[in-house]
Amino acid sequence: MAMTSTPAAAVPPALQRSFDAWAAAGRPADEPTRWSFDHWAAHVPDLPACLEREPLTRAVVTGYAAKVTAEDRAVQRDAFIAAMVWGYGRVGYGPSRVERIMAQPGFEEQLADVTRITLEQGGPAAFEHIRQQRKSGAGCLKHLGAAFGTKYLYFLTKAHRESDIAPVLDSVVRAWFDEHAKDIDVRIGGGWTYPRKYATYVETMQAWGEELKIPADDVERLIFLQQQDATQEHWRESWSSVAADPEAGELLEALRLALADLGAGDDAEPHLQALEDVVADAEDRAPDEA
């Protein structure tokens, strides 16, 4: 069956079951992300101190995003860090990965451009901007993959574009689509290679949200939790639920976790970073999606 680029409003049975169970339980909120302030502070300069004072939930990170403007780079930076801490949590290499992203030349200017486009035009437009900047060789937020980049886009749209929320798209969600919505192609693309597929994903999640009468990010949360429960992997993030056709970036993350489990993570990290650069350069040069 050919995969479609048109969002389908019909709610898949698996999602309906997840929604029904969630509704019957009183629609509970998600649990806070577990993380270590000291571990993050050792890598990320000027970590917002107020992050330490309360559990880090979606609502808290949305509060940081709500303060964002197109002009205030300090607030943009805080919101970006909050989204990354929420996403990585206690994953050991998360702080060093974010440190590496933020240390790249032009990071603040590039984040400001992405922020402005997201606020004005929405998540898919920002995704397209990142793709075109990388494809042209200008670069944009180097080392930030789409699975984590869409977390920042999500919180901005949640806070500022309530009727146009662009939910997170990571490999947990992609694995769910591979199993329960096979006709919709939601490949991520480590090099932000698939902007039209991301736009289709956003439209699909919004359509399902309208059918269920819940926001699109609640749809994503139900999908994420259902897939996580199915794999019995409670928070090893996207690469713990690698889809049937894993992309290079997903395989690298799986390898990184496996090496960490063997106690070889620190020794392997420089080599993994070099491989990431090779993959990123190749994906940036890849032809546009069909």
C-alpha positions, -999 to 999 in steps of 0.1 A, spaced: 0 0 0 13 34 -9 19 58 19 -1 89 19 8 126 23 -28 135 31 -37 135 68 -64 110 77 -91 121 103 -102 85 111 -88 77 145 -69 43 145 -84 17 169 -53 15 190 -54 53 196 -91 51 204 -84 24 230 -56 44 246 -79 75 247 -108 55 263 -85 41 290 -71 75 297 -105 91 299 -118 64 322 -88 71 345 -98 107 348 -74 120 321 -43 121 344 -14 144 336 20 131 327 46 125 353 74 150 358 107 143 340 134 130 364 167 147 360 198 159 380 203 197 382 239 193 392 247 170 363 231 194 338 247 225 355 281 210 350 277 211 312 252 238 304 263 273 314 238 295 331 212 267 335 180 285 347 181 281 384 144 281 388 143 247 370 155 232 402 126 244 423 97 225 408 90 192 390 97 195 353 64 188 336 51 197 302 32 225 318 63 240 334 82 239 301 53 255 284 55 283 309 91 289 298 80 289 262 51 313 270 77 340 279 95 337 245 94 366 221 110 369 187 135 395 201 146 382 235 174 357 230 180 351 267 144 339 271 147 318 239 178 302 253 160 294 286 131 279 269 153 258 246 173 245 276 141 237 295 128 217 265 161 198 262 162 189 299 125 178 297 134 156 267 167 141 278 159 138 316 184 115 332 199 102 299 236 104 308 249 121 277 220 146 273 238 175 290 270 171 270 249 168 238 231 201 245 264 217 255 278 208 221 248 221 203 249 254 221 286 258 216 283 259 178 290 292 160 259 311 153 237 291 177 219 321 192 212 337 158 200 305 144 178 297 174 163 332 171 155 327 134 138 293 141 119 309 170 107 338 150 94 316 122 77 292 146 59 320 163 48 336 131 42 306 108 42 275 129 62 243 134 63 230 98 75 263 85 104 263 110 112 226 101 113 236 64 136 266 73 161 243 91 161 219 62 168 245 37 195 262 58 213 229 62 208 219 26 223 252 14 254 248 36 245 278 57 239 254 86 213 256 114 215 243 149 242 217 142 239 185 161 203 191 170 183 162 155 147 165 145 135 142 173 147 168 199 143 198 177 106 192 174 103 193 212 113 230 211 89 236 182 62 218 202 65 239 233 66 272 213 34 263 194 17 250 225 24 283 243 17 307 213 -3 288 187 -29 268 207 -50 260 177 -19 250 156 1 228 180 30 209 163 35 179 186 68 161 192 79 136 166 105 111 178 111 75 171 87 62 198 59 79 180 73 68 146 74 32 158 38 35 168 29 48 133 48 19 118 25 -5 137 -8 12 138 -10 37 109 12 22 83 -3 42 55 11 75 69 48 80 63 63 99 93 100 94 88 120 119 109 152 124 91 182 132 113 191 160 89 156 174 90 152 157 56 115 153 55 96 186 60 65 176 41 62 143 61 65 164 93 38 187 80 16 157 73 23 143 108 12 176 124 -19 178 103 -28 142 111 -23 147 148 -45 178 147 -72 160 128 -72 131 153 -73 156 181 -104 172 166 -120 138 164 -112 130 200 -119 166 211 -84 169 227 -54 190 218 -29 175 193 -2 172 220 -25 150 241 -28 127 211 10 125 209 12 118 246 -13 89 244 6 75 214 40 78 232 28 62 264 10 33 246 42 26 226 63 28 256 41 4 275 41 -20 246 79 -21 245 83 -22 283 109 5 280 101 33 305 121 62 295 151 55 273 136 79 248 131 76 212 158 51 203 144 24 227 115 19 202 134 20 170 110 16 140 112 -12 115 133 9 91 157 27 115 175 57 103 212 63 108 208 87 137 186 62 155 211 34 151 239 57 164 218 65 195 210 28 201 248 21 198 255 49 222 232 34 248 246 -1 243 282 11 248 271 31 279 256 -1 293 290 -18 288 308 10 306 325 22 274 305 53 268 332 78 276 358 61 255 334 57 226 319 92 226 346 110 204 342 83 178 304 85 179 306 122 175 327 118 145 302 94 130 274 118 138 292 145 118 295 121 88 258 112 90 247 148 94 268 160 64 254 132 43 218 139 53 222 176 47 234 168 12 205 143 6 180 151 -22 147 165 -12 120 140 -2 100 125 -30 
